[in-house]
Amino acid sequence: MREFDRGGSRGDSEPRKMHKAVCSECGAECEVPFEPKKDRPVFCKECFRKRRGERD
Ligand SMILES: [Zn+2]
């Protein structure tokens, strides 16, 4: 279910719905803008960027 409503002139700084998760890479507690799935790894911001920037 998506509730992303664009185009509103108000509520500019309305926070996104974040979900608490644990990074599969470093084990750090983090928040992700999507619902974490149990069968899929979740990465914190740092690890996510790391994985995107570096090829393994
Ligand atoms: Zn991490």
N, CA, C, O and the ligand as a Tripos MOL2 file, in Angstrom:
@<TRIPOS>MOLECULE
protein
  225   223    57     0     0
PROTEIN
NO_CHARGES

@<TRIPOS>ATOM
      1 N           0.8560   -1.1980    0.0000 N.3       1 MET1
      2 CA          0.0000    0.0000    0.0000 C.3       1 MET1
      3 C           0.8880    1.2430    0.0000 C.2       1 MET1
      4 O           1.7380    1.4300    0.8700 O.2       1 MET1
      5 N           0.6690    2.0490   -0.9670 N.am      2 ARG2
      6 CA          1.4970    3.2470   -1.0590 C.3       2 ARG2
      7 C           0.6590    4.4760   -0.7600 C.2       2 ARG2
      8 O          -0.4890    4.6050   -1.1850 O.2       2 ARG2
      9 N           1.2760    5.3610   -0.0180 N.am      3 GLU3
     10 CA          0.5530    6.5720    0.3350 C.3       3 GLU3
     11 C           1.3600    7.8100   -0.0010 C.2       3 GLU3
     12 O           1.2520    8.8530    0.6430 O.2       3 GLU3
     13 N           2.1610    7.6560   -1.0190 N.am      4 PHE4
     14 CA          2.9630    8.8010   -1.4120 C.3       4 PHE4
     15 C           2.0950    9.7580   -2.2100 C.2       4 PHE4
     16 O           1.6560    9.4680   -3.3230 O.2       4 PHE4
     17 N           1.8710   10.8790   -1.6110 N.am      5 ASP5
     18 CA          1.0110   11.8350   -2.2700 C.3       5 ASP5
     19 C           1.8220   13.0520   -2.6610 C.2       5 ASP5
     20 O           2.2100   13.8570   -1.8150 O.2       5 ASP5
     21 N           2.0670   13.1710   -3.9240 N.am      6 ARG6
     22 CA          2.8620   14.2990   -4.3770 C.3       6 ARG6
     23 C           1.9570   15.4290   -4.8400 C.2       6 ARG6
     24 O           0.7920   15.2200   -5.1790 O.2       6 ARG6
     25 N           2.5040   16.5930   -4.8460 N.am      7 GLY7
     26 CA          1.7410   17.6980   -5.3930 C.3       7 GLY7
     27 C           1.0590   18.5390   -4.3450 C.2       7 GLY7
     28 O           0.4430   19.5560   -4.6640 O.2       7 GLY7
     29 N           1.1610   18.1280   -3.0990 N.am      8 GLY8
     30 CA          0.5230   18.9190   -2.0510 C.3       8 GLY8
     31 C           1.3330   20.1640   -1.7680 C.2       8 GLY8
     32 O           2.5580   20.1020   -1.6620 O.2       8 GLY8
     33 N           0.6720   21.2730   -1.6470 N.am      9 SER9
     34 CA          1.3950   22.5090   -1.3820 C.3       9 SER9
     35 C           1.6710   22.6600    0.1070 C.2       9 SER9
     36 O           2.4970   23.4740    0.5210 O.2       9 SER9
     37 N           0.9820   21.8780    0.8860 N.am     10 ARG10
     38 CA          1.2030   21.9350    2.3310 C.3      10 ARG10
     39 C           1.9220   20.6650    2.7900 C.2      10 ARG10
     40 O           2.0880   19.7060    2.0370 O.2      10 ARG10
     41 N           2.3370   20.7000    4.0500 N.am     11 GLY11
     42 CA          3.0040   19.5270    4.6010 C.3      11 GLY11
     43 C           4.3080   19.2510    3.8920 C.2      11 GLY11
     44 O           4.6010   18.1140    3.5250 O.2      11 GLY11
     45 N           5.0680   20.2700    3.7070 N.am     12 ASP12
     46 CA          6.3100   20.1570    2.9630 C.3      12 ASP12
     47 C           7.3230   19.2800    3.6780 C.2      12 ASP12
     48 O           8.0330   18.4850    3.0610 O.2      12 ASP12
     49 N           7.3730   19.4430    4.9830 N.am     13 SER13
     50 CA          8.3760   18.7040    5.7370 C.3      13 SER13
     51 C           7.7540   17.5130    6.4650 C.2      13 SER13
     52 O           8.2280   17.0930    7.5210 O.2      13 SER13
     53 N           6.7250   17.0010    5.9000 N.am     14 GLU14
     54 CA          6.0750   15.8580    6.5410 C.3      14 GLU14
     55 C           6.9950   14.6490    6.4870 C.2      14 GLU14
     56 O           7.4790   14.2700    5.4210 O.2      14 GLU14
     57 N           7.2270   14.0570    7.6290 N.am     15 PRO15
     58 CA          8.1510   12.9160    7.6480 C.3      15 PRO15
     59 C           7.5610   11.6910    6.9650 C.2      15 PRO15
     60 O           6.3570   11.4390    7.0160 O.2      15 PRO15
     61 N           8.4340   10.9530    6.3370 N.am     16 ARG16
     62 CA          7.9970    9.7220    5.7080 C.3      16 ARG16
     63 C           7.7940    8.6540    6.7610 C.2      16 ARG16
     64 O           8.3400    8.7150    7.8620 O.2      16 ARG16
     65 N           7.0150    7.7050    6.3970 N.am     17 LYS17
     66 CA          6.8190    6.5980    7.3160 C.3      17 LYS17
     67 C           8.0390    5.6910    7.2410 C.2      17 LYS17
     68 O           8.3320    5.0830    6.2110 O.2      17 LYS17
     69 N           8.7300    5.6220    8.3570 N.am     18 MET18
     70 CA          9.9460    4.8330    8.3630 C.3      18 MET18
     71 C           9.7440    3.5600    9.1660 C.2      18 MET18
     72 O           8.9800    3.5140   10.1300 O.2      18 MET18
     73 N          10.4420    2.5530    8.7420 N.am     19 HIS19
     74 CA         10.3480    1.2700    9.4380 C.3      19 HIS19
     75 C          11.7010    0.9470   10.0540 C.2      19 HIS19
     76 O          12.7540    1.1030    9.4350 O.2      19 HIS19
     77 N          11.6290    0.5020   11.2690 N.am     20 LYS20
     78 CA         12.8690    0.1280   11.9370 C.3      20 LYS20
     79 C          13.3490   -1.2140   11.4080 C.2      20 LYS20
     80 O          12.5770   -2.1510   11.2020 O.2      20 LYS20
     81 N          14.6490   -1.2640   11.2000 N.am     21 ALA21
     82 CA         15.2310   -2.4950   10.6900 C.3      21 ALA21
     83 C          16.6550   -2.6140   11.1960 C.2      21 ALA21
     84 O          17.2350   -1.6670   11.7270 O.2      21 ALA21
     85 N          17.1920   -3.7930   11.0180 N.am     22 VAL22
     86 CA         18.5850   -4.0210   11.3950 C.3      22 VAL22
     87 C          19.3760   -4.3290   10.1360 C.2      22 VAL22
     88 O          19.0100   -5.1820    9.3280 O.2      22 VAL22
     89 N          20.4460   -3.6190   10.0050 N.am     23 CYS23
     90 CA         21.2630   -3.7730    8.8100 C.3      23 CYS23
     91 C          21.8250   -5.1840    8.7340 C.2      23 CYS23
     92 O          22.3620   -5.7100    9.7080 O.2      23 CYS23
     93 N          21.6910   -5.7820    7.5630 N.am     24 SER24
     94 CA         22.1830   -7.1410    7.3770 C.3      24 SER24
     95 C          23.6950   -7.1740    7.2150 C.2      24 SER24
     96 O          24.3350   -8.2200    7.3120 O.2      24 SER24
     97 N          24.2250   -6.0200    6.9700 N.am     25 GLU25
     98 CA         25.6670   -5.9460    6.7230 C.3      25 GLU25
     99 C          26.4470   -5.7290    8.0170 C.2      25 GLU25
    100 O          27.3290   -6.5130    8.3650 O.2      25 GLU25
    101 N          26.1080   -4.6600    8.7150 N.am     26 CYS26
    102 CA         26.8890   -4.3110    9.8990 C.3      26 CYS26
    103 C          26.1000   -4.5050   11.1920 C.2      26 CYS26
    104 O          26.6550   -4.3900   12.2840 O.2      26 CYS26
    105 N          24.8250   -4.7960   11.0690 N.am     27 GLY27
    106 CA         24.0270   -5.0680   12.2560 C.3      27 GLY27
    107 C          23.5540   -3.8190   12.9730 C.2      27 GLY27
    108 O          23.0220   -3.8940   14.0810 O.2      27 GLY27
    109 N          23.7460   -2.6850   12.3480 N.am     28 ALA28
    110 CA         23.3330   -1.4390   12.9670 C.3      28 ALA28
    111 C          21.8230   -1.2410   12.8450 C.2      28 ALA28
    112 O          21.1980   -1.6450   11.8650 O.2      28 ALA28
    113 N          21.2760   -0.6250   13.8440 N.am     29 GLU29
    114 CA         19.8540   -0.3330   13.7910 C.3      29 GLU29
    115 C          19.6380    0.8360   12.8330 C.2      29 GLU29
    116 O          20.3370    1.8480   12.9000 O.2      29 GLU29
    117 N          18.6840    0.6860   11.9650 N.am     30 CYS30
    118 CA         18.4620    1.7430   10.9900 C.3      30 CYS30
    119 C          16.9720    1.8390   10.6730 C.2      30 CYS30
    120 O          16.1590    1.0260   11.1140 O.2      30 CYS30
    121 N          16.6550    2.8560    9.8960 N.am     31 GLU31
    122 CA         15.2700    3.0190    9.4790 C.3      31 GLU31
    123 C          15.2230    3.0800    7.9640 C.2      31 GLU31
    124 O          16.0360    3.7380    7.3150 O.2      31 GLU31
    125 N          14.2620    2.3850    7.4360 N.am     32 VAL32
    126 CA         14.1370    2.3630    5.9840 C.3      32 VAL32
    127 C          12.7520    2.8470    5.5900 C.2      32 VAL32
    128 O          11.7800    2.6240    6.3120 O.2      32 VAL32
    129 N          12.6660    3.5040    4.4520 N.am     33 PRO33
    130 CA         11.3920    4.0690    3.9940 C.3      33 PRO33
    131 C          10.4590    3.0270    3.3860 C.2      33 PRO33
    132 O           9.4340    3.3630    2.7930 O.2      33 PRO33
    133 N          10.8250    1.7780    3.5390 N.am     34 PHE34
    134 CA          9.9550    0.7220    3.0310 C.3      34 PHE34
    135 C           9.8070   -0.3520    4.0890 C.2      34 PHE34
    136 O          10.5790   -0.4010    5.0470 O.2      34 PHE34
    137 N           8.8460   -1.1850    3.9210 N.am     35 GLU35
    138 CA          8.6390   -2.2290    4.9100 C.3      35 GLU35
    139 C           9.6510   -3.3360    4.6900 C.2      35 GLU35
    140 O           9.6740   -3.9690    3.6340 O.2      35 GLU35
    141 N          10.4900   -3.5690    5.6920 N.am     36 PRO36
    142 CA         11.5230   -4.5870    5.5280 C.3      36 PRO36
    143 C          10.9330   -5.9900    5.4290 C.2      36 PRO36
    144 O          10.0320   -6.3640    6.1800 O.2      36 PRO36
    145 N          11.4600   -6.7390    4.4980 N.am     37 LYS37
    146 CA         10.9800   -8.1120    4.3250 C.3      37 LYS37
    147 C          11.9480   -9.0570    5.0090 C.2      37 LYS37
    148 O          13.1590   -8.8430    5.0510 O.2      37 LYS37
    149 N          11.3590  -10.0980    5.5360 N.am     38 LYS38
    150 CA         12.1990  -11.0330    6.2820 C.3      38 LYS38
    151 C          13.1360  -11.8120    5.3680 C.2      38 LYS38
    152 O          14.2250  -12.2180    5.7740 O.2      38 LYS38
    153 N          12.7080  -12.0080    4.1600 N.am     39 ASP39
    154 CA         13.5370  -12.8140    3.2610 C.3      39 ASP39
    155 C          14.4930  -11.9670    2.4330 C.2      39 ASP39
    156 O          15.2220  -12.4660    1.5760 O.2      39 ASP39
    157 N          14.4630  -10.6660    2.7190 N.am     40 ARG40
    158 CA         15.3900   -9.8070    1.9750 C.3      40 ARG40
    159 C          16.2550   -9.0340    2.9400 C.2      40 ARG40
    160 O          15.7770   -8.5530    3.9680 O.2      40 ARG40
    161 N          17.5150   -8.9150    2.6150 N.am     41 PRO41
    162 CA         18.4320   -8.1750    3.4840 C.3      41 PRO41
    163 C          18.1400   -6.6840    3.4800 C.2      41 PRO41
    164 O          17.7300   -6.1080    2.4730 O.2      41 PRO41
    165 N          18.3630   -6.0860    4.6260 N.am     42 VAL42
    166 CA         18.1690   -4.6390    4.7510 C.3      42 VAL42
    167 C          19.5160   -4.0090    5.0620 C.2      42 VAL42
    168 O          20.2800   -4.5170    5.8830 O.2      42 VAL42
    169 N          19.7880   -2.9300    4.4150 N.am     43 PHE43
    170 CA         21.0560   -2.2720    4.6480 C.3      43 PHE43
    171 C          20.8470   -0.8570    5.1600 C.2      43 PHE43
    172 O          19.9320   -0.1490    4.7380 O.2      43 PHE43
    173 N          21.7010   -0.4740    6.0610 N.am     44 CYS44
    174 CA         21.6370    0.8890    6.5510 C.3      44 CYS44
    175 C          22.1580    1.8280    5.4580 C.2      44 CYS44
    176 O          22.6930    1.3890    4.4400 O.2      44 CYS44
    177 N          21.9920    3.0830    5.6890 N.am     45 LYS45
    178 CA         22.3590    4.0810    4.6880 C.3      45 LYS45
    179 C          23.8140    3.9180    4.2470 C.2      45 LYS45
    180 O          24.1500    3.9830    3.0650 O.2      45 LYS45
    181 N          24.6330    3.7090    5.2300 N.am     46 GLU46
    182 CA         26.0570    3.6270    4.9450 C.3      46 GLU46
    183 C          26.3780    2.4110    4.0900 C.2      46 GLU46
    184 O          27.0830    2.5070    3.0860 O.2      46 GLU46
    185 N          25.8590    1.2900    4.4960 N.am     47 CYS47
    186 CA         26.1450    0.0570    3.7670 C.3      47 CYS47
    187 C          25.4790    0.0800    2.3980 C.2      47 CYS47
    188 O          26.0090   -0.4660    1.4300 O.2      47 CYS47
    189 N          24.3400    0.7000    2.3270 N.am     48 PHE48
    190 CA         23.6330    0.7850    1.0530 C.3      48 PHE48
    191 C          24.4760    1.5650    0.0430 C.2      48 PHE48
    192 O          24.6310    1.1660   -1.1110 O.2      48 PHE48
    193 N          24.9990    2.6590    0.5050 N.am     49 ARG49
    194 CA         25.8210    3.4800   -0.3830 C.3      49 ARG49
    195 C          27.0970    2.7400   -0.7410 C.2      49 ARG49
    196 O          27.5840    2.7910   -1.8700 O.2      49 ARG49
    197 N          27.6070    2.0660    0.2420 N.am     50 LYS50
    198 CA         28.8390    1.3080    0.0310 C.3      50 LYS50
    199 C          28.6290    0.2620   -1.0700 C.2      50 LYS50
    200 O          29.4470    0.1030   -1.9770 O.2      50 LYS50
    201 N          27.5250   -0.4240   -0.9550 N.am     51 ARG51
    202 CA         27.2560   -1.5010   -1.9130 C.3      51 ARG51
    203 C          26.9600   -0.9440   -3.2990 C.2      51 ARG51
    204 O          27.2570   -1.5730   -4.3150 O.2      51 ARG51
    205 N          26.3870    0.2150   -3.3200 N.am     52 ARG52
    206 CA         26.0760    0.8010   -4.6280 C.3      52 ARG52
    207 C          27.3390    1.3070   -5.3020 C.2      52 ARG52
    208 O          27.5080    1.2130   -6.5180 O.2      52 ARG52
    209 N          28.2150    1.8460   -4.4740 N.am     53 GLY53
    210 CA         29.4090    2.4560   -5.0200 C.3      53 GLY53
    211 C          30.5030    1.4500   -5.3210 C.2      53 GLY53
    212 O          31.3360    1.6530   -6.2040 O.2      53 GLY53
    213 N          30.4820    0.3640   -4.5690 N.am     54 GLU54
    214 CA         31.5570   -0.6090   -4.7670 C.3      54 GLU54
    215 C          31.0120   -1.8900   -5.3770 C.2      54 GLU54
    216 O          29.9240   -2.3640   -5.0500 O.2      54 GLU54
    217 N          31.7890   -2.4030   -6.2410 N.am     55 ARG55
    218 CA         31.4080   -3.6760   -6.8230 C.3      55 ARG55
    219 C          32.0760   -4.8050   -6.0680 C.2      55 ARG55
    220 O          33.2590   -4.7440   -5.7330 O.2      55 ARG55
    221 N          31.3190   -5.8010   -5.8180 N.am     56 ASP56
    222 CA         31.9020   -6.9210   -5.1010 C.3      56 ASP56
    223 C          31.8640   -8.1950   -5.9450 C.2      56 ASP56
    224 O          32.3170   -9.2470   -5.4950 O.2      56 ASP56
    225 ZN         25.0810   -1.2620    7.7690 Zn       57 ZN57
@<TRIPOS>BOND
     1     1     2 1
     2     2     3 1
     3     3     4 2
     4     3     5 am
     5     5     6 1
     6     6     7 1
     7     7     8 2
     8     7     9 am
     9     9    10 1
    10    10    11 1
    11    11    12 2
    12    11    13 am
    13    13    14 1
    14    14    15 1
    15    15    16 2
    16    15    17 am
    17    17    18 1
    18    18    19 1
    19    19    20 2
    20    19    21 am
    21    21    22 1
    22    22    23 1
    23    23    24 2
    24    23    25 am
    25    25    26 1
    26    26    27 1
    27    27    28 2
    28    27    29 am
    29    29    30 1
    30    30    31 1
    31    31    32 2
    32    31    33 am
    33    33    34 1
    34    34    35 1
    35    35    36 2
    36    35    37 am
    37    37    38 1
    38    38    39 1
    39    39    40 2
    40    39    41 am
    41    41    42 1
    42    42    43 1
    43    43    44 2
    44    43    45 am
    45    45    46 1
    46    46    47 1
    47    47    48 2
    48    47    49 am
    49    49    50 1
    50    50    51 1
    51    51    52 2
    52    51    53 am
    53    53    54 1
    54    54    55 1
    55    55    56 2
    56    55    57 am
    57    57    58 1
    58    58    59 1
    59    59    60 2
    60    59    61 am
    61    61    62 1
    62    62    63 1
    63    63    64 2
    64    63    65 am
    65    65    66 1
    66    66    67 1
    67    67    68 2
    68    67    69 am
    69    69    70 1
    70    70    71 1
    71    71    72 2
    72    71    73 am
    73    73    74 1
    74    74    75 1
    75    75    76 2
    76    75    77 am
    77    77    78 1
    78    78    79 1
    79    79    80 2
    80    79    81 am
    81    81    82 1
    82    82    83 1
    83    83    84 2
    84    83    85 am
    85    85    86 1
    86    86    87 1
    87    87    88 2
    88    87    89 am
    89    89    90 1
    90    90    91 1
    91    91    92 2
    92    91    93 am
    93    93    94 1
    94    94    95 1
    95    95    96 2
    96    95    97 am
    97    97    98 1
    98    98    99 1
    99    99   100 2
   100    99   101 am
   101   101   102 1
   102   102   103 1
   103   103   104 2
   104   103   105 am
   105   105   106 1
   106   106   107 1
   107   107   108 2
   108   107   109 am
   109   109   110 1
   110   110   111 1
   111   111   112 2
   112   111   113 am
   113   113   114 1
   114   114   115 1
   115   115   116 2
   116   115   117 am
   117   117   118 1
   118   118   119 1
   119   119   120 2
   120   119   121 am
   121   121   122 1
   122   122   123 1
   123   123   124 2
   124   123   125 am
   125   125   126 1
   126   126   127 1
   127   127   128 2
   128   127   129 am
   129   129   130 1
   130   130   131 1
   131   131   132 2
   132   131   133 am
   133   133   134 1
   134   134   135 1
   135   135   136 2
   136   135   137 am
   137   137   138 1
   138   138   139 1
   139   139   140 2
   140   139   141 am
   141   141   142 1
   142   142   143 1
   143   143   144 2
   144   143   145 am
   145   145   146 1
   146   146   147 1
   147   147   148 2
   148   147   149 am
   149   149   150 1
   150   150   151 1
   151   151   152 2
   152   151   153 am
   153   153   154 1
   154   154   155 1
   155   155   156 2
   156   155   157 am
   157   157   158 1
   158   158   159 1
   159   159   160 2
   160   159   161 am
   161   161   162 1
   162   162   163 1
   163   163   164 2
   164   163   165 am
   165   165   166 1
   166   166   167 1
   167   167   168 2
   168   167   169 am
   169   169   170 1
   170   170   171 1
   171   171   172 2
   172   171   173 am
   173   173   174 1
   174   174   175 1
   175   175   176 2
   176   175   177 am
   177   177   178 1
   178   178   179 1
   179   179   180 2
   180   179   181 am
   181   181   182 1
   182   182   183 1
   183   183   184 2
   184   183   185 am
   185   185   186 1
   186   186   187 1
   187   187   188 2
   188   187   189 am
   189   189   190 1
   190   190   191 1
   191   191   192 2
   192   191   193 am
   193   193   194 1
   194   194   195 1
   195   195   196 2
   196   195   197 am
   197   197   198 1
   198   198   199 1
   199   199   200 2
   200   199   201 am
   201   201   202 1
   202   202   203 1
   203   203   204 2
   204   203   205 am
   205   205   206 1
   206   206   207 1
   207   207   208 2
   208   207   209 am
   209   209   210 1
   210   210   211 1
   211   211   212 2
   212   211   213 am
   213   213   214 1
   214   214   215 1
   215   215   216 2
   216   215   217 am
   217   217   218 1
   218   218   219 1
   219   219   220 2
   220   219   221 am
   221   221   222 1
   222   222   223 1
   223   223   224 2
@<TRIPOS>SUBSTRUCTURE
     1 MET1         2 RESIDUE 1 A MET
     2 ARG2         6 RESIDUE 1 A ARG
     3 GLU3        10 RESIDUE 1 A GLU
     4 PHE4        14 RESIDUE 1 A PHE
     5 ASP5        18 RESIDUE 1 A ASP
     6 ARG6        22 RESIDUE 1 A ARG
     7 GLY7        26 RESIDUE 1 A GLY
     8 GLY8        30 RESIDUE 1 A GLY
     9 SER9        34 RESIDUE 1 A SER
    10 ARG10       38 RESIDUE 1 A ARG
    11 GLY11       42 RESIDUE 1 A GLY
    12 ASP12       46 RESIDUE 1 A ASP
    13 SER13       50 RESIDUE 1 A SER
    14 GLU14       54 RESIDUE 1 A GLU
    15 PRO15       58 RESIDUE 1 A PRO
    16 ARG16       62 RESIDUE 1 A ARG
    17 LYS17       66 RESIDUE 1 A LYS
    18 MET18       70 RESIDUE 1 A MET
    19 HIS19       74 RESIDUE 1 A HIS
    20 LYS20       78 RESIDUE 1 A LYS
    21 ALA21       82 RESIDUE 1 A ALA
    22 VAL22       86 RESIDUE 1 A VAL
    23 CYS23       90 RESIDUE 1 A CYS
    24 SER24       94 RESIDUE 1 A SER
    25 GLU25       98 RESIDUE 1 A GLU
    26 CYS26      102 RESIDUE 1 A CYS
    27 GLY27      106 RESIDUE 1 A GLY
    28 ALA28      110 RESIDUE 1 A ALA
    29 GLU29      114 RESIDUE 1 A GLU
    30 CYS30      118 RESIDUE 1 A CYS
    31 GLU31      122 RESIDUE 1 A GLU
    32 VAL32      126 RESIDUE 1 A VAL
    33 PRO33      130 RESIDUE 1 A PRO
    34 PHE34      134 RESIDUE 1 A PHE
    35 GLU35      138 RESIDUE 1 A GLU
    36 PRO36      142 RESIDUE 1 A PRO
    37 LYS37      146 RESIDUE 1 A LYS
    38 LYS38      150 RESIDUE 1 A LYS
    39 ASP39      154 RESIDUE 1 A ASP
    40 ARG40      158 RESIDUE 1 A ARG
    41 PRO41      162 RESIDUE 1 A PRO
    42 VAL42      166 RESIDUE 1 A VAL
    43 PHE43      170 RESIDUE 1 A PHE
    44 CYS44      174 RESIDUE 1 A CYS
    45 LYS45      178 RESIDUE 1 A LYS
    46 GLU46      182 RESIDUE 1 A GLU
    47 CYS47      186 RESIDUE 1 A CYS
    48 PHE48      190 RESIDUE 1 A PHE
    49 ARG49      194 RESIDUE 1 A ARG
    50 LYS50      198 RESIDUE 1 A LYS
    51 ARG51      202 RESIDUE 1 A ARG
    52 ARG52      206 RESIDUE 1 A ARG
    53 GLY53      210 RESIDUE 1 A GLY
    54 GLU54      214 RESIDUE 1 A GLU
    55 ARG55      218 RESIDUE 1 A ARG
    56 ASP56      222 RESIDUE 1 A ASP
    57 ZN57       225 GROUP 0 **** ****
